[in-house]
């Protein structure tokens, strides 16, 4: 046996696993998509046997995809570390991702409450440090707390799920992101009263 063969097989297996997770993320994110294993294998460019070697069933694959997406989110947040002024862009990017992945978000909401809470806490934990830095530097309101982000994500998801028309849902969710991040009032006019 050649010395490089086991390492080559491991690299091939890692590439296959990554391709499967990417393909499954696409399929599961599509609204109303039936995430059939054969379709995922086709998009990943692997055989069904390879798919089932990595993931025994749809549940195992779905769990792995959610973990994979959380890892991507954590990496994205970590990349903004040390740049408190970029927190707004990070939050906007994350909210837009939530809209694009709304099929996956719906899957999370079908999980048992304990697992949902674990995922929620992981997302909040990822944002805690950069949000705190942005707050300390005056880029966000002084009373903003990590739990507020959970409320924000829930609001945007509610808007995104308000219609079966995917384009309309994206447009409505985009508008809600703008309203939330920009605020409803003009700068320095929110406290002005026209009353007596």
C-alpha positions as CSV (number, residue, x, y, z in Angstrom):
1,X,0.0,0.0,0.0
2,X,1.2,3.5,-0.8
3,X,2.0,5.8,2.2
4,X,-0.2,8.7,0.9
5,X,-3.4,6.7,0.4
6,X,-5.1,7.0,3.9
7,X,-4.4,10.8,3.9
8,X,-5.8,11.1,0.4
9,X,-8.9,9.2,1.4
10,X,-9.4,11.5,4.5
11,X,-9.1,14.6,2.3
12,X,-11.6,13.1,-0.2
13,X,-14.0,12.3,2.7
14,X,-13.6,15.9,4.0
15,X,-14.3,17.3,0.6
16,X,-17.3,15.1,0.1
17,X,-18.7,16.0,3.6
18,X,-18.3,19.7,2.9
19,X,-20.0,19.4,-0.6
20,X,-22.9,17.5,1.0
21,X,-23.3,20.1,3.7
22,X,-23.3,22.9,1.1
23,X,-25.8,21.1,-1.1
24,X,-28.0,20.2,1.8
25,X,-27.9,23.8,3.0
26,X,-29.2,24.9,-0.4
27,X,-31.9,22.3,-0.5
28,X,-33.1,22.8,3.0
29,X,-33.0,26.6,2.7
30,X,-35.4,26.5,-0.2
31,X,-38.9,27.3,0.9
32,X,-41.2,24.3,0.5
33,X,-38.4,22.2,-0.8
34,X,-38.6,18.5,-0.1
35,X,-35.1,17.7,1.0
36,X,-34.8,14.3,-0.6
37,X,-31.5,12.6,0.0
38,X,-31.0,11.8,-3.8
39,X,-31.4,15.5,-4.7
40,X,-28.8,16.5,-2.1
41,X,-26.4,13.8,-3.3
42,X,-26.9,15.0,-6.9
43,X,-26.2,18.6,-6.0
44,X,-23.2,17.6,-4.0
45,X,-21.8,15.5,-6.9
46,X,-21.6,12.3,-4.8
47,X,-23.3,9.0,-4.9
48,X,-26.1,8.1,-2.4
49,X,-23.9,5.6,-0.8
50,X,-21.3,8.3,0.0
51,X,-24.1,10.5,1.3
52,X,-25.3,7.7,3.6
53,X,-21.8,6.9,4.8
54,X,-21.6,10.4,6.2
55,X,-25.2,10.9,7.3
56,X,-27.4,7.9,8.2
57,X,-30.7,9.7,7.6
58,X,-32.3,13.0,7.0
59,X,-32.4,13.9,10.7
60,X,-28.6,13.4,11.0
61,X,-28.0,15.5,7.9
62,X,-30.4,18.3,9.1
63,X,-28.7,18.4,12.5
64,X,-25.3,18.6,10.8
65,X,-26.4,21.4,8.4
66,X,-27.7,23.5,11.3
67,X,-24.4,23.0,13.2
68,X,-22.5,23.9,10.0
69,X,-24.5,27.1,9.5
70,X,-23.9,28.1,13.1
71,X,-20.2,27.5,12.6
72,X,-20.3,29.8,9.5
73,X,-22.1,32.4,11.5
74,X,-19.6,32.2,14.3
75,X,-16.7,32.6,11.8
76,X,-18.4,35.6,10.2
77,X,-18.9,37.2,13.6
78,X,-15.3,36.4,14.6
79,X,-14.0,38.1,11.4
80,X,-15.6,41.3,12.6
81,X,-13.9,41.1,16.0
82,X,-12.0,44.2,16.9
83,X,-14.0,46.4,14.5
84,X,-16.9,47.8,16.6
85,X,-17.9,50.3,13.9
86,X,-18.6,47.3,11.6
87,X,-21.3,45.8,14.0
88,X,-24.1,47.4,12.0
89,X,-22.9,45.8,8.7
90,X,-22.5,42.5,10.5
91,X,-26.0,42.6,11.9
92,X,-27.4,43.6,8.5
93,X,-25.6,40.8,6.8
94,X,-26.8,38.3,9.4
95,X,-30.4,39.4,9.1
96,X,-30.2,39.1,5.3
97,X,-28.7,35.6,5.6
98,X,-31.7,34.7,7.9
99,X,-34.0,35.7,5.1
100,X,-32.1,33.7,2.5
101,X,-32.1,30.7,4.8
102,X,-35.6,31.0,6.0
103,X,-36.3,27.3,5.1
104,X,-33.6,26.3,7.6
105,X,-34.9,28.7,10.2
106,X,-38.4,27.0,9.9
107,X,-36.7,23.6,10.4
108,X,-35.1,24.9,13.7
109,X,-38.6,26.0,14.8
110,X,-39.8,22.4,14.4
111,X,-37.2,21.0,16.8
112,X,-37.9,20.4,20.4
113,X,-37.7,23.4,22.7
114,X,-34.5,22.4,24.4
115,X,-32.6,22.1,21.1
116,X,-34.1,25.4,19.8
117,X,-33.0,27.2,23.0
118,X,-29.5,25.7,22.6
119,X,-29.2,27.1,19.1
120,X,-30.6,30.4,20.2
121,X,-28.1,30.7,23.0
122,X,-25.3,29.9,20.7
123,X,-26.3,32.7,18.3
124,X,-26.7,35.2,21.1
125,X,-23.3,34.1,22.6
126,X,-21.6,34.7,19.2
127,X,-22.9,38.3,19.1
128,X,-22.3,39.2,22.7
129,X,-18.7,40.4,22.5
130,X,-18.9,42.4,19.2
131,X,-22.2,43.9,20.4
132,X,-20.7,44.9,23.7
133,X,-17.7,46.5,21.9
134,X,-20.1,48.4,19.6
135,X,-22.0,49.6,22.6
136,X,-18.9,50.7,24.5
137,X,-17.8,52.7,21.5
138,X,-21.2,54.4,21.1
139,X,-22.2,52.7,17.9
140,X,-25.3,51.2,19.3
141,X,-27.7,52.4,22.0
142,X,-26.5,52.1,25.5
143,X,-29.4,49.9,26.7
144,X,-28.9,47.2,24.0
145,X,-28.5,43.8,25.5
146,X,-27.9,40.4,23.8
147,X,-31.5,39.3,24.3
148,X,-32.6,42.2,22.1
149,X,-30.9,40.5,19.2
150,X,-33.1,37.4,19.7
151,X,-36.1,39.7,19.5
152,X,-34.8,41.3,16.3
153,X,-34.2,37.9,14.7
154,X,-37.7,36.8,15.6
155,X,-39.3,40.0,14.2
156,X,-37.5,39.7,10.9
157,X,-38.3,36.0,10.6
158,X,-42.0,36.7,11.3
159,X,-42.0,39.2,8.4
160,X,-40.2,36.8,6.1
161,X,-42.7,34.0,6.8
162,X,-45.7,36.3,6.3
163,X,-46.2,35.3,2.7
164,X,-45.7,32.2,0.5
165,X,-44.3,34.5,-2.3
166,X,-40.5,34.2,-1.7
167,X,-39.7,37.5,-3.5
168,X,-42.4,39.4,-1.6
169,X,-41.1,37.8,1.7
170,X,-37.6,39.0,0.9
171,X,-38.7,42.5,0.0
172,X,-40.8,42.8,3.2
173,X,-38.0,41.4,5.3
174,X,-35.5,43.7,3.7
175,X,-37.8,46.6,4.5
176,X,-38.1,45.5,8.1
177,X,-34.3,45.3,8.4
178,X,-34.0,48.8,7.1
179,X,-36.7,50.1,9.5
180,X,-35.1,48.3,12.5
181,X,-31.6,49.4,11.7
182,X,-32.4,52.9,10.6
183,X,-35.2,53.6,13.0
184,X,-38.6,55.0,12.4
185,X,-37.9,58.6,13.2
186,X,-35.6,61.1,11.5
187,X,-32.4,61.8,13.5
188,X,-33.0,64.2,16.4
189,X,-36.7,64.5,15.6
190,X,-38.0,61.5,17.5
191,X,-38.2,63.5,20.7
192,X,-39.8,66.6,19.2
193,X,-43.5,67.0,20.0
194,X,-46.0,69.0,17.9
195,X,-48.4,69.2,20.9
196,X,-49.0,72.1,23.2
